[in-house]
Amino acid sequence: MRKGFVILLISILLLSNVACAFTFGSNKSTDSTPSAQNKITRETAMKVALTAIINDRSLDVFTADGNYYDEKKFHDYKHFYTQAEVVDEGTWSYDETTNCWHVSSLLIYDFVNNGFAQYDFDIRFDGKYYYAENGWCVHAGRREWLDKSDPSKYGEDNLSNTDFYTYLKIKPSQVGE
């Protein structure tokens, strides 16, 4: 009987240790809530957006054959100001549940490509990289053509595929961190 009691006691202790590990933290969290350490400021989110935009607009970020992006050639956000300017910062909102910034209608003028472009993005940080996700861009030679009233005067790009548009995955060093 004493042996059975000892086995029961050890089992209870082991189960309580497992419960404590999940309650007070372990390497494997069952909580899907985004980490507070991955929260980013609006200023950083803006730098991420501008970094994504300048690499979207640049022609010097491709491999020699021009068919693929060359990640070694990606620019940081400061390069944005050598090629473009922000005309309107757009509308920004923050989702506490996902630690994600959303910007819509971020308007830039690209003086190298001589045109306007309006961007929408979701900006997040996973602890290692920043991501400009669910992106959409409308671009035109003149600002008034961005209203999409004449399809022959504007273009649109869906920038949501971060596997293809690898410049949408941004290293902290590209935004000055």
N, C-alpha and C positions, 0 to 999 in steps of 0.2 A: 504494500500500500504506500509506503514511504517513497519508493521508486516512481510510482505513478504520479504522486504529488509533485516530486522534483521535476519530472518531465512536463507536467502541466504548468508549473511555475516558470520553467525555462521557455516554454512556448509562449506564455503570456508576455514575458519580458521581450522576447524576440519580436513579437507582433507590435508591442508598444514602441520599440525602437524604430520599426519600419514606419509606423504611424507618425512618430516624431520627425522622422526624416522628411516625410511628405508635408507635414504641417509647418515645420520650421525651416525648410529649405533643403534641397538636395540638388545634385547636378541635373536631375531630370524633373523639370517642373511640369505639372499637369495644368497649370494656369496658362490660358492662351492670351491673356491680356498683355499688350505690348509693354515692354520695359520702360520705366521712367527714364532710364539712362539713354534711351534711344530717342527721346524727345528733342526736337530741334527748334531753334528760334526762327522767326519769320525772316530775319536777316540772312541766316544760313540758307533757308529754303529759297530765298531770292537768288543767292549766289549759285545754288544748285541749278535753278531754272536757267540762269544766264549761261552757266557752263554748258548745259545741254543745248541751249539755243546756238551758242557760238560754234559748237561742234557740228550742229545740224546745218548751219549756214556756210561753214568753211569748206573749201575745195581742196585744201592741203592736208586732209586727214585720211587719205586713202593710200592703199598699197601702190606700188609702182605701176601695176596694170590698171589701176583705177576701179577695180571691181569690188574691193573689200575695204573695210575700215582698218586702219593701222593704229592700234591703241597707243603706241609709242608717240604718235603724232597729235594726240588729243590735247587741246588747249585748256588752260585753267580759266577761271571766271574773269581774271583781269584782262585777258586777251579780248574779251567781249568789247571793251571800250576802244580798242584799236580798229574795230570794224563796224560797230553799231552803237546805237544809243537807245535808251528806254524812253519811249514817248508817253506811255501810260502804264503804270504798274499793275493795272487790272484790279480784280476783286479777289481778295484772299480770305480763306476761312480755314479753321483748324478743327480736326476731329479728334477729340480726347480719347475715344475708344480705340483708335487705330494709330495714334501718334502721327497723323498724316496731314500735311498742308495741301490745300487745293487752291490753285490759282486759275482764274478764267480771264480771258481777254487781256493778257499781258502783251502789250503792243510795242514793237521795236521798229526802228528804221535802220536798215542795213545799207550803209553808204558805199560799201564795196560792191554789193550786188544791186544797188540802186532800187530798193523797194521796201515795202512794209510787210511785216509778218505779225500775226496775232496768234498767241499760243495759249493752250490750256494744259495743265499738268497736275498730277498728284505727286507730292514730294514726300519721301520717307527715308529713314535711316535704319539699317538693320544691325547696327553695331560695328559693321565693317565698311560698308559702302552706302552711298546715297543713291536713290533711284528717282528718276523723273519718269513716272509711269502714266499710263492712260493718256498719253499726249495726243494733241491735235493741233495742227497748224493750218492757218489760212494765209496765203501770201499773194501779194499783188504789187504792181508797179506804182499804184497810187492808193492813198489811204481810203478814199471813198469807194474804191472797188472791192474793199473787204466786206462790204454789205451783201455780197453774193447775188446781186440783182442781175448780173450778166456773166454767165459761166465762162465766156470767152476771155474775161478780164482778170480771173483769179485762179489760183490752184489750191488744192487741199492735200494734206498729208496726215495719215494716221500714224502716229509715232508711239504706238503702244507695244510694239514687239521689242523688248530689251535684248532678246537673243540676236536679232538682226541689227538693230540700231544700238550697238554696244556702247556708244557714247552716252547713252541714258543711264548707264551704271557708272557712278562717279566716285573717284577716290577722294577721301578727305583732303589730301594734299592739293587737289585741284580747286578747292574752295578756300584755301589758305589755312587749313588746320593741320 
